[in-house]
């Protein structure tokens, strides 16, 4: 992460200036030593007893505060732009199916935007997709664990995040062989997206994996009637037959 330049005066001078502003008030209010002065002496190595700060100095410090406020605001804007560029880079890398570098860009963006659920979701996608390459290096399981953590972080921020629910369901059911856990998220997703056939196909698949064949057959039977495409209706009807339901 590049270090953004600070103009003119160092931040240590700013900290000392802000300290003196507070001390000017303290010195004017009480002449006796107090815990605040003792703390400042211990941490700053300077004795402030009897310090008298004039109006000119106070005005100078006020000007410094305004100057550094502008610097802080500009630095914040620069970090915001860096986060935006990292997200744009990650999107391009994902579209190019370069999931490892995409994950690195997303992690850099998350350092700047820690509560952005989309970043965690995309990091989950990238980590999960890069697990295939991890089989070569022996890091597949580690990347799948990371993918699960990222999906769960996204849901901690946005519990109804449809894409994260879908991704976590698929990951748990098909990649981590934990269909019982996946079913919880599949049901939550189905309650949220009852009109999406891909969600209901996923729910039915997970139901079969946990041995709930009767409910899975009901879901497939409903899809055989209501799925929007003939291919989906045909596939659902085939699954009903495969589960012993007949037509």
N, C-alpha and C positions, 0 to 999 in steps of 0.2 A: 504494500500500500504506500503510495508516494506521500512524503511529508509536505504538507501545504505550507508555503512561506508565510512568515509573520513579518509585517513591515515595521520599520523604525525602531520601536522599543521592544525589549524582550518581555515575555509574559511574567518573568520574575519581578520585573519593575512594576508591572501592573498589579501583581499580588501585593507588593509592598505599598503601592499607592493606595489600593483599596483598604489595606490594613490601617494606614495612617488616617484615612477618612474616618474610620471607626474610632481611632484613638483620639482624634480631635474632639469628638463628642464626649468620650470618656474623660479626657483631661479637663474639659470644661465643667463636667458634672461632679467629679470627685477627685480629691487630691490624694487620698489614701491608696495604698496598693490594693489590688483586687485580683481575684482568680484569673480574670481575663488577661490582665497585664502579665501576670506570672506565666500563664500559658504561652503568650506571645514571646516572652523573653526566652522561655525554654526552647521553643520551636524555631525562632528566628535568630536567636543569638544576639539580640539587641535589647538594651534597656530603654524603656519608653517613659520612665518616671520624669515628670517635669517637662515633657516635650510640649512645646507651644507651636501650633500650626497656624500660620497667618492666613488672612483672607486670600492673598495672591496664590499661596500654595494650594489652598482648597479649590480655587477656581481652576488652577492648572490640573489638579487631580480630576476634577469634573470633566475637563476637556479630554484627558486621557481616557476616562471611562467611555465617553462618546466615541472616541477613535477606536478603541478596542471592541466596542459593541458592533461597530461597522465591520471590523475584521471578523468577529465571530459570526455575524450574519452571512458574510460573503463565504466564509469557510463552510458554513452549513449548506449554503447553496451548492458549493463545489462538491461536497460529499453527496448531496442529492443527485447531482449530475453523474458522478461516478457510479452510484447505484443504478441509475437508469441505463448507463452504457453497459454495465455488467449484465443487466437483465436482457438488453437487446442482443448482446453477444451470446448469452445462454440460449436465447430463442433460436438464433441462427444455427448454433451448434446442434441443438436438438433436431431441427429440421434436416440438418446434414447427417443425422444419426451418429454424431460424435459426442457420445454421452459422458465419457470421462472428463474431457475439457469443459463440457457444459456444467457438470457438477461442480467443478472448481470455480467457474464464474458465478454460479448460484450461491456457493458458500461465501464468496467474497461479498456478494450483494447482501446476504443475510447478516454479515457483520455490521452493515450499515442500517438495514431495515429489519430489525429483529422480530417484529410482529406482523410481517407480511405473509399471510397464509399461502398465497400463490407461490412464493419462492420455495416454501417447504414442500408444497405439492410437487412442483417441477423437480426439486432435488430428489424427491422420492422416485419419480419417474426415471430420472437420469441414473440414480444409483441402482434401481432395479434392472434397467436395460443394460447397464454396464456389467452386471453380474455374470453375464455369459463370458465376457472377456476375462473376468476374474477367475473362471474355472481353470484357465491356463496358468495363472500365477498363484492359484490356491487362495484367492481372496473372495471367492464367490459368496460364501456364507457371510463374511463381514459386510459385503455390499448389500446383501439382502437385509441384514439387520439394520443397516443404515437407512435403507429404503423404508422399512417399517417405522423406524423412529421419525423419519421425515413426514410420512403420512399422518402419524399420530400427532405430531406437532402441529401440522396444518389443521387437524380436527380440533385440537385443543384451542386454537384461535377461532376457528369457524366450525362448530359442531355439525352444521348442516351442509358442509362443503361437498357437493355431489361428486365432483371428480376425485376428491381425496377418498371419499367413502368407497367409490368404485375401485380405485387403485389398491386400497388396502384390502378389500375383499378378494380381489384377484390374487394379490400377493400371498395372503394367508392361505387361501384355498389351493392354489396351484403351485406356488413356489416354496412355501414353507410347510405344506402338508398339515395345516391346522384348520380344517374345515369347520370345526365346532366354533372356533373364535370368529371365523369368516362369516358364519351364519348370522351372528348378531349384527354385523355391519350390512350384510345383504338385506336383512329385513328392514333395517333403518332406511336404507336406500330405496327399497321398494315402496315403503310408505310415503316417501318423499316424491318418487318419480313413477307413479303407477301407470302412466301412459307410455313409458319408454320400453319397447320390447326387449332391448338388449339388457336392461336391468332385470326384467322378469326371467329372461333366459338364464342370466347369471344366478338369480335366486334359485331357480329350479335345479340348476347344476349342483349348487352347494347343498341343497336339500337331499339330492341323490347321494352325494358324498358322505353325508352324515347318517344315511340310512332312512331318511324320512321320505320313502318312495310315494306314499299315498298323496301327501301334500304336493310333491313335485309333479305327480301326474295331473293333479288339478290345475297347477299353474300352466303346464304344457297344453292341457285341453283348452284352457281359456285362450292361450296364444294361438292355438290352431283355428280359433274362430275370429279373433280380433286383431291379430298382427297385421300391420299395414301392407306388407308385401306378400305375394303368393309364395315366394321362396321361404319366408319365415313361417308362414302358415303350414307349408308342407313339412318343413323341418320339425316344427312343434308336433305335428300329427304323427310323424315317424317316431318321435320320442315317446309319445303316448303308447304307441304299439310296442315299442321296445320295453316299456315298463309294465306291459301286460294289461293295458287298459282297453284295448280294442277301440273301434270307431263305429 
